[in-house]
């Protein structure tokens, strides 16, 4: 949900949207995630890569 992405942005964290269900399409807030992935496995892989930076 966009409120989760907005909360992450306000906390100055990297945000990842997992495209499942309505993920990010509630359009309540005009905000975009830093990354979009298709599923939880891809989110975990991305998080690991980002942590290693």
mmJSON file of the N, C-alpha and C atoms, coordinates in Angstrom:
{"data_MODEL":{"atom_site":{
"group_PDB":["ATOM","ATOM","ATOM","ATOM","ATOM","ATOM","ATOM","ATOM","ATOM","ATOM","ATOM","ATOM","ATOM","ATOM","ATOM","ATOM","ATOM","ATOM","ATOM","ATOM","ATOM","ATOM","ATOM","ATOM","ATOM","ATOM","ATOM","ATOM","ATOM","ATOM","ATOM","ATOM","ATOM","ATOM","ATOM","ATOM","ATOM","ATOM","ATOM","ATOM","ATOM","ATOM","ATOM","ATOM","ATOM","ATOM","ATOM","ATOM","ATOM","ATOM","ATOM","ATOM","ATOM","ATOM","ATOM","ATOM","ATOM","ATOM","ATOM","ATOM","ATOM","ATOM","ATOM","ATOM","ATOM","ATOM","ATOM","ATOM","ATOM","ATOM","ATOM","ATOM","ATOM","ATOM","ATOM","ATOM","ATOM","ATOM","ATOM","ATOM","ATOM","ATOM","ATOM","ATOM","ATOM","ATOM","ATOM","ATOM","ATOM","ATOM","ATOM","ATOM","ATOM","ATOM","ATOM","ATOM","ATOM","ATOM","ATOM","ATOM","ATOM","ATOM","ATOM","ATOM","ATOM","ATOM","ATOM","ATOM","ATOM","ATOM","ATOM","ATOM","ATOM","ATOM","ATOM","ATOM","ATOM","ATOM","ATOM","ATOM","ATOM","ATOM","ATOM","ATOM","ATOM","ATOM","ATOM","ATOM","ATOM","ATOM","ATOM","ATOM","ATOM","ATOM","ATOM","ATOM","ATOM","ATOM","ATOM","ATOM","ATOM","ATOM","ATOM","ATOM","ATOM","ATOM","ATOM","ATOM","ATOM","ATOM","ATOM","ATOM","ATOM","ATOM","ATOM","ATOM","ATOM","ATOM","ATOM"],
"id":[1,2,3,4,5,6,7,8,9,10,11,12,13,14,15,16,17,18,19,20,21,22,23,24,25,26,27,28,29,30,31,32,33,34,35,36,37,38,39,40,41,42,43,44,45,46,47,48,49,50,51,52,53,54,55,56,57,58,59,60,61,62,63,64,65,66,67,68,69,70,71,72,73,74,75,76,77,78,79,80,81,82,83,84,85,86,87,88,89,90,91,92,93,94,95,96,97,98,99,100,101,102,103,104,105,106,107,108,109,110,111,112,113,114,115,116,117,118,119,120,121,122,123,124,125,126,127,128,129,130,131,132,133,134,135,136,137,138,139,140,141,142,143,144,145,146,147,148,149,150,151,152,153,154,155,156,157,158,159],
"type_symbol":["N","C","C","N","C","C","N","C","C","N","C","C","N","C","C","N","C","C","N","C","C","N","C","C","N","C","C","N","C","C","N","C","C","N","C","C","N","C","C","N","C","C","N","C","C","N","C","C","N","C","C","N","C","C","N","C","C","N","C","C","N","C","C","N","C","C","N","C","C","N","C","C","N","C","C","N","C","C","N","C","C","N","C","C","N","C","C","N","C","C","N","C","C","N","C","C","N","C","C","N","C","C","N","C","C","N","C","C","N","C","C","N","C","C","N","C","C","N","C","C","N","C","C","N","C","C","N","C","C","N","C","C","N","C","C","N","C","C","N","C","C","N","C","C","N","C","C","N","C","C","N","C","C","N","C","C","N","C","C"],
"label_atom_id":["N","CA","C","N","CA","C","N","CA","C","N","CA","C","N","CA","C","N","CA","C","N","CA","C","N","CA","C","N","CA","C","N","CA","C","N","CA","C","N","CA","C","N","CA","C","N","CA","C","N","CA","C","N","CA","C","N","CA","C","N","CA","C","N","CA","C","N","CA","C","N","CA","C","N","CA","C","N","CA","C","N","CA","C","N","CA","C","N","CA","C","N","CA","C","N","CA","C","N","CA","C","N","CA","C","N","CA","C","N","CA","C","N","CA","C","N","CA","C","N","CA","C","N","CA","C","N","CA","C","N","CA","C","N","CA","C","N","CA","C","N","CA","C","N","CA","C","N","CA","C","N","CA","C","N","CA","C","N","CA","C","N","CA","C","N","CA","C","N","CA","C","N","CA","C","N","CA","C","N","CA","C","N","CA","C"],
"label_alt_id":[null,null,null,null,null,null,null,null,null,null,null,null,null,null,null,null,null,null,null,null,null,null,null,null,null,null,null,null,null,null,null,null,null,null,null,null,null,null,null,null,null,null,null,null,null,null,null,null,null,null,null,null,null,null,null,null,null,null,null,null,null,null,null,null,null,null,null,null,null,null,null,null,null,null,null,null,null,null,null,null,null,null,null,null,null,null,null,null,null,null,null,null,null,null,null,null,null,null,null,null,null,null,null,null,null,null,null,null,null,null,null,null,null,null,null,null,null,null,null,null,null,null,null,null,null,null,null,null,null,null,null,null,null,null,null,null,null,null,null,null,null,null,null,null,null,null,null,null,null,null,null,null,null,null,null,null,null,null,null],
"label_comp_id":["UNK","UNK","UNK","UNK","UNK","UNK","UNK","UNK","UNK","UNK","UNK","UNK","UNK","UNK","UNK","UNK","UNK","UNK","UNK","UNK","UNK","UNK","UNK","UNK","UNK","UNK","UNK","UNK","UNK","UNK","UNK","UNK","UNK","UNK","UNK","UNK","UNK","UNK","UNK","UNK","UNK","UNK","UNK","UNK","UNK","UNK","UNK","UNK","UNK","UNK","UNK","UNK","UNK","UNK","UNK","UNK","UNK","UNK","UNK","UNK","UNK","UNK","UNK","UNK","UNK","UNK","UNK","UNK","UNK","UNK","UNK","UNK","UNK","UNK","UNK","UNK","UNK","UNK","UNK","UNK","UNK","UNK","UNK","UNK","UNK","UNK","UNK","UNK","UNK","UNK","UNK","UNK","UNK","UNK","UNK","UNK","UNK","UNK","UNK","UNK","UNK","UNK","UNK","UNK","UNK","UNK","UNK","UNK","UNK","UNK","UNK","UNK","UNK","UNK","UNK","UNK","UNK","UNK","UNK","UNK","UNK","UNK","UNK","UNK","UNK","UNK","UNK","UNK","UNK","UNK","UNK","UNK","UNK","UNK","UNK","UNK","UNK","UNK","UNK","UNK","UNK","UNK","UNK","UNK","UNK","UNK","UNK","UNK","UNK","UNK","UNK","UNK","UNK","UNK","UNK","UNK","UNK","UNK","UNK"],
"label_asym_id":["A","A","A","A","A","A","A","A","A","A","A","A","A","A","A","A","A","A","A","A","A","A","A","A","A","A","A","A","A","A","A","A","A","A","A","A","A","A","A","A","A","A","A","A","A","A","A","A","A","A","A","A","A","A","A","A","A","A","A","A","A","A","A","A","A","A","A","A","A","A","A","A","A","A","A","A","A","A","A","A","A","A","A","A","A","A","A","A","A","A","A","A","A","A","A","A","A","A","A","A","A","A","A","A","A","A","A","A","A","A","A","A","A","A","A","A","A","A","A","A","A","A","A","A","A","A","A","A","A","A","A","A","A","A","A","A","A","A","A","A","A","A","A","A","A","A","A","A","A","A","A","A","A","A","A","A","A","A","A"],
"label_entity_id":["1","1","1","1","1","1","1","1","1","1","1","1","1","1","1","1","1","1","1","1","1","1","1","1","1","1","1","1","1","1","1","1","1","1","1","1","1","1","1","1","1","1","1","1","1","1","1","1","1","1","1","1","1","1","1","1","1","1","1","1","1","1","1","1","1","1","1","1","1","1","1","1","1","1","1","1","1","1","1","1","1","1","1","1","1","1","1","1","1","1","1","1","1","1","1","1","1","1","1","1","1","1","1","1","1","1","1","1","1","1","1","1","1","1","1","1","1","1","1","1","1","1","1","1","1","1","1","1","1","1","1","1","1","1","1","1","1","1","1","1","1","1","1","1","1","1","1","1","1","1","1","1","1","1","1","1","1","1","1"],
"label_seq_id":[1,1,1,2,2,2,3,3,3,4,4,4,5,5,5,6,6,6,7,7,7,8,8,8,9,9,9,10,10,10,11,11,11,12,12,12,13,13,13,14,14,14,15,15,15,16,16,16,17,17,17,18,18,18,19,19,19,20,20,20,21,21,21,22,22,22,23,23,23,24,24,24,25,25,25,26,26,26,27,27,27,28,28,28,29,29,29,30,30,30,31,31,31,32,32,32,33,33,33,34,34,34,35,35,35,36,36,36,37,37,37,38,38,38,39,39,39,40,40,40,41,41,41,42,42,42,43,43,43,44,44,44,45,45,45,46,46,46,47,47,47,48,48,48,49,49,49,50,50,50,51,51,51,52,52,52,53,53,53],
"pdbx_PDB_ins_code":[null,null,null,null,null,null,null,null,null,null,null,null,null,null,null,null,null,null,null,null,null,null,null,null,null,null,null,null,null,null,null,null,null,null,null,null,null,null,null,null,null,null,null,null,null,null,null,null,null,null,null,null,null,null,null,null,null,null,null,null,null,null,null,null,null,null,null,null,null,null,null,null,null,null,null,null,null,null,null,null,null,null,null,null,null,null,null,null,null,null,null,null,null,null,null,null,null,null,null,null,null,null,null,null,null,null,null,null,null,null,null,null,null,null,null,null,null,null,null,null,null,null,null,null,null,null,null,null,null,null,null,null,null,null,null,null,null,null,null,null,null,null,null,null,null,null,null,null,null,null,null,null,null,null,null,null,null,null,null],
"Cartn_x":[0.846,0.0,0.891,0.396,1.221,1.517,0.665,0.96,2.212,2.464,3.687,4.917,4.808,5.916,6.171,5.105,5.245,5.921,5.542,6.161,7.653,8.012,9.421,10.2,9.604,10.263,10.475,9.452,9.563,10.625,10.817,11.836,13.218,13.283,14.539,15.16,14.295,14.762,14.561,15.223,15.013,13.712,12.862,11.563,11.514,10.858,10.683,9.206,8.609,7.217,7.175,6.454,6.243,4.916,4.972,3.787,2.897,2.111,1.14,-0.132,-1.256,-2.506,-2.623,-2.96,-3.134,-1.865,-0.797,0.464,0.757,0.67,1.009,-0.052,-1.19,-2.225,-3.449,-3.296,-4.429,-4.514,-3.41,-3.346,-3.758,-3.606,-3.945,-2.909,-1.652,-0.572,0.242,0.737,1.541,3.005,3.352,4.72,5.074,6.349,6.806,7.908,7.96,9.018,10.357,11.427,12.75,12.914,12.303,12.391,11.033,10.771,9.584,10.049,9.456,9.777,8.481,8.567,7.378,6.943,7.899,7.531,8.506,8.197,9.002,10.421,10.588,11.925,12.798,12.243,13.015,13.303,12.391,12.628,13.788,13.834,14.932,16.27,16.282,17.52,17.991,17.055,17.39,17.928,17.272,17.72,19.139,19.438,20.801,21.822,21.485,22.4,22.599,21.53,21.624,22.438,22.307,23.053,24.548,24.911,26.325,27.037,26.309,26.923,27.807],
"Cartn_y":[-1.174,0.0,1.237,2.275,3.476,4.079,3.838,4.392,3.753,2.484,1.817,2.423,2.688,3.297,4.705,5.45,6.801,6.776,5.846,5.726,5.431,4.542,4.233,5.441,6.199,7.406,8.422,8.6,9.558,9.131,7.816,7.286,7.255,7.714,7.758,6.369,5.384,4.028,3.715,2.679,2.199,1.414,1.674,1.005,0.02,-1.113,-2.157,-2.512,-2.397,-2.787,-4.192,-5.078,-6.429,-6.405,-6.68,-6.59,-7.817,-7.792,-8.86,-8.206,-8.749,-8.127,-6.721,-5.789,-4.398,-3.584,-4.213,-3.539,-2.271,-1.124,0.153,0.74,0.081,0.582,1.12,1.487,2.094,3.591,4.159,5.548,6.571,6.233,7.183,8.294,7.959,8.937,8.928,10.082,10.198,9.928,8.666,8.283,6.999,6.813,5.617,4.936,3.604,2.88,3.046,2.764,2.791,1.611,0.479,-0.742,-1.426,-2.138,-2.99,-4.389,-5.392,-6.787,-7.583,-8.757,-9.578,-10.417,-10.797,-11.669,-11.51,-12.183,-12.064,-12.576,-13.657,-14.205,-13.159,-12.488,-11.453,-10.266,-9.967,-8.891,-9.243,-10.485,-10.925,-10.871,-11.307,-11.255,-9.815,-8.941,-7.528,-6.952,-7.254,-6.745,-7.21,-8.454,-8.963,-8.185,-7.927,-7.161,-5.749,-5.137,-3.77,-3.704,-4.713,-4.746,-4.894,-5.644,-5.886,-4.664,-3.651,-2.443,-1.733],
"Cartn_z":[0.0,0.0,0.0,-0.628,-0.724,0.64,1.63,2.96,3.547,3.246,3.705,3.035,1.744,1.005,1.541,1.776,2.313,3.685,4.535,5.863,5.734,4.811,4.586,4.101,3.195,2.679,3.798,4.628,5.735,6.744,6.875,7.789,7.135,5.884,5.119,4.936,4.663,4.39,2.911,2.437,1.075,1.062,0.074,0.012,-1.146,-0.894,-1.907,-1.957,-3.127,-3.322,-3.897,-3.244,-3.759,-4.504,-5.805,-6.656,-6.49,-5.446,-5.217,-4.708,-5.046,-4.604,-5.146,-4.274,-4.685,-4.506,-4.081,-3.764,-4.544,-3.874,-4.481,-5.381,-5.488,-6.397,-5.67,-4.419,-3.738,-4.055,-4.556,-5.024,-3.969,-2.696,-1.636,-1.537,-1.833,-1.72,-3.001,-3.377,-4.59,-4.242,-4.128,-3.796,-4.525,-4.799,-5.511,-4.711,-4.777,-4.064,-4.779,-4.06,-4.682,-5.639,-5.291,-6.102,-6.143,-7.248,-7.383,-7.737,-7.099,-7.402,-7.498,-8.119,-8.353,-7.157,-6.289,-5.168,-4.001,-2.905,-1.684,-1.89,-2.635,-2.885,-3.568,-4.573,-5.274,-4.356,-3.447,-2.483,-1.559,-1.109,-0.245,-0.971,-2.22,-3.011,-3.192,-3.478,-3.641,-2.33,-1.236,0.067,0.377,0.085,0.308,-0.512,-1.783,-2.643,-2.104,-1.651,-1.144,0.142,0.988,2.249,1.992,0.953,0.647,0.093,-0.312,-0.898,0.074],
"occupancy":[1.0,1.0,1.0,1.0,1.0,1.0,1.0,1.0,1.0,1.0,1.0,1.0,1.0,1.0,1.0,1.0,1.0,1.0,1.0,1.0,1.0,1.0,1.0,1.0,1.0,1.0,1.0,1.0,1.0,1.0,1.0,1.0,1.0,1.0,1.0,1.0,1.0,1.0,1.0,1.0,1.0,1.0,1.0,1.0,1.0,1.0,1.0,1.0,1.0,1.0,1.0,1.0,1.0,1.0,1.0,1.0,1.0,1.0,1.0,1.0,1.0,1.0,1.0,1.0,1.0,1.0,1.0,1.0,1.0,1.0,1.0,1.0,1.0,1.0,1.0,1.0,1.0,1.0,1.0,1.0,1.0,1.0,1.0,1.0,1.0,1.0,1.0,1.0,1.0,1.0,1.0,1.0,1.0,1.0,1.0,1.0,1.0,1.0,1.0,1.0,1.0,1.0,1.0,1.0,1.0,1.0,1.0,1.0,1.0,1.0,1.0,1.0,1.0,1.0,1.0,1.0,1.0,1.0,1.0,1.0,1.0,1.0,1.0,1.0,1.0,1.0,1.0,1.0,1.0,1.0,1.0,1.0,1.0,1.0,1.0,1.0,1.0,1.0,1.0,1.0,1.0,1.0,1.0,1.0,1.0,1.0,1.0,1.0,1.0,1.0,1.0,1.0,1.0,1.0,1.0,1.0,1.0,1.0,1.0],
"B_iso_or_equiv":[0.0,0.0,0.0,0.0,0.0,0.0,0.0,0.0,0.0,0.0,0.0,0.0,0.0,0.0,0.0,0.0,0.0,0.0,0.0,0.0,0.0,0.0,0.0,0.0,0.0,0.0,0.0,0.0,0.0,0.0,0.0,0.0,0.0,0.0,0.0,0.0,0.0,0.0,0.0,0.0,0.0,0.0,0.0,0.0,0.0,0.0,0.0,0.0,0.0,0.0,0.0,0.0,0.0,0.0,0.0,0.0,0.0,0.0,0.0,0.0,0.0,0.0,0.0,0.0,0.0,0.0,0.0,0.0,0.0,0.0,0.0,0.0,0.0,0.0,0.0,0.0,0.0,0.0,0.0,0.0,0.0,0.0,0.0,0.0,0.0,0.0,0.0,0.0,0.0,0.0,0.0,0.0,0.0,0.0,0.0,0.0,0.0,0.0,0.0,0.0,0.0,0.0,0.0,0.0,0.0,0.0,0.0,0.0,0.0,0.0,0.0,0.0,0.0,0.0,0.0,0.0,0.0,0.0,0.0,0.0,0.0,0.0,0.0,0.0,0.0,0.0,0.0,0.0,0.0,0.0,0.0,0.0,0.0,0.0,0.0,0.0,0.0,0.0,0.0,0.0,0.0,0.0,0.0,0.0,0.0,0.0,0.0,0.0,0.0,0.0,0.0,0.0,0.0,0.0,0.0,0.0,0.0,0.0,0.0],
"pdbx_formal_charge":[null,null,null,null,null,null,null,null,null,null,null,null,null,null,null,null,null,null,null,null,null,null,null,null,null,null,null,null,null,null,null,null,null,null,null,null,null,null,null,null,null,null,null,null,null,null,null,null,null,null,null,null,null,null,null,null,null,null,null,null,null,null,null,null,null,null,null,null,null,null,null,null,null,null,null,null,null,null,null,null,null,null,null,null,null,null,null,null,null,null,null,null,null,null,null,null,null,null,null,null,null,null,null,null,null,null,null,null,null,null,null,null,null,null,null,null,null,null,null,null,null,null,null,null,null,null,null,null,null,null,null,null,null,null,null,null,null,null,null,null,null,null,null,null,null,null,null,null,null,null,null,null,null,null,null,null,null,null,null],
"auth_seq_id":[1,1,1,2,2,2,3,3,3,4,4,4,5,5,5,6,6,6,7,7,7,8,8,8,9,9,9,10,10,10,11,11,11,12,12,12,13,13,13,14,14,14,15,15,15,16,16,16,17,17,17,18,18,18,19,19,19,20,20,20,21,21,21,22,22,22,23,23,23,24,24,24,25,25,25,26,26,26,27,27,27,28,28,28,29,29,29,30,30,30,31,31,31,32,32,32,33,33,33,34,34,34,35,35,35,36,36,36,37,37,37,38,38,38,39,39,39,40,40,40,41,41,41,42,42,42,43,43,43,44,44,44,45,45,45,46,46,46,47,47,47,48,48,48,49,49,49,50,50,50,51,51,51,52,52,52,53,53,53],
"auth_comp_id":["UNK","UNK","UNK","UNK","UNK","UNK","UNK","UNK","UNK","UNK","UNK","UNK","UNK","UNK","UNK","UNK","UNK","UNK","UNK","UNK","UNK","UNK","UNK","UNK","UNK","UNK","UNK","UNK","UNK","UNK","UNK","UNK","UNK","UNK","UNK","UNK","UNK","UNK","UNK","UNK","UNK","UNK","UNK","UNK","UNK","UNK","UNK","UNK","UNK","UNK","UNK","UNK","UNK","UNK","UNK","UNK","UNK","UNK","UNK","UNK","UNK","UNK","UNK","UNK","UNK","UNK","UNK","UNK","UNK","UNK","UNK","UNK","UNK","UNK","UNK","UNK","UNK","UNK","UNK","UNK","UNK","UNK","UNK","UNK","UNK","UNK","UNK","UNK","UNK","UNK","UNK","UNK","UNK","UNK","UNK","UNK","UNK","UNK","UNK","UNK","UNK","UNK","UNK","UNK","UNK","UNK","UNK","UNK","UNK","UNK","UNK","UNK","UNK","UNK","UNK","UNK","UNK","UNK","UNK","UNK","UNK","UNK","UNK","UNK","UNK","UNK","UNK","UNK","UNK","UNK","UNK","UNK","UNK","UNK","UNK","UNK","UNK","UNK","UNK","UNK","UNK","UNK","UNK","UNK","UNK","UNK","UNK","UNK","UNK","UNK","UNK","UNK","UNK","UNK","UNK","UNK","UNK","UNK","UNK"],
"auth_asym_id":["A","A","A","A","A","A","A","A","A","A","A","A","A","A","A","A","A","A","A","A","A","A","A","A","A","A","A","A","A","A","A","A","A","A","A","A","A","A","A","A","A","A","A","A","A","A","A","A","A","A","A","A","A","A","A","A","A","A","A","A","A","A","A","A","A","A","A","A","A","A","A","A","A","A","A","A","A","A","A","A","A","A","A","A","A","A","A","A","A","A","A","A","A","A","A","A","A","A","A","A","A","A","A","A","A","A","A","A","A","A","A","A","A","A","A","A","A","A","A","A","A","A","A","A","A","A","A","A","A","A","A","A","A","A","A","A","A","A","A","A","A","A","A","A","A","A","A","A","A","A","A","A","A","A","A","A","A","A","A"],
"auth_atom_id":["N","CA","C","N","CA","C","N","CA","C","N","CA","C","N","CA","C","N","CA","C","N","CA","C","N","CA","C","N","CA","C","N","CA","C","N","CA","C","N","CA","C","N","CA","C","N","CA","C","N","CA","C","N","CA","C","N","CA","C","N","CA","C","N","CA","C","N","CA","C","N","CA","C","N","CA","C","N","CA","C","N","CA","C","N","CA","C","N","CA","C","N","CA","C","N","CA","C","N","CA","C","N","CA","C","N","CA","C","N","CA","C","N","CA","C","N","CA","C","N","CA","C","N","CA","C","N","CA","C","N","CA","C","N","CA","C","N","CA","C","N","CA","C","N","CA","C","N","CA","C","N","CA","C","N","CA","C","N","CA","C","N","CA","C","N","CA","C","N","CA","C","N","CA","C","N","CA","C","N","CA","C","N","CA","C"],
"pdbx_PDB_model_num":[1,1,1,1,1,1,1,1,1,1,1,1,1,1,1,1,1,1,1,1,1,1,1,1,1,1,1,1,1,1,1,1,1,1,1,1,1,1,1,1,1,1,1,1,1,1,1,1,1,1,1,1,1,1,1,1,1,1,1,1,1,1,1,1,1,1,1,1,1,1,1,1,1,1,1,1,1,1,1,1,1,1,1,1,1,1,1,1,1,1,1,1,1,1,1,1,1,1,1,1,1,1,1,1,1,1,1,1,1,1,1,1,1,1,1,1,1,1,1,1,1,1,1,1,1,1,1,1,1,1,1,1,1,1,1,1,1,1,1,1,1,1,1,1,1,1,1,1,1,1,1,1,1,1,1,1,1,1,1]
}}}
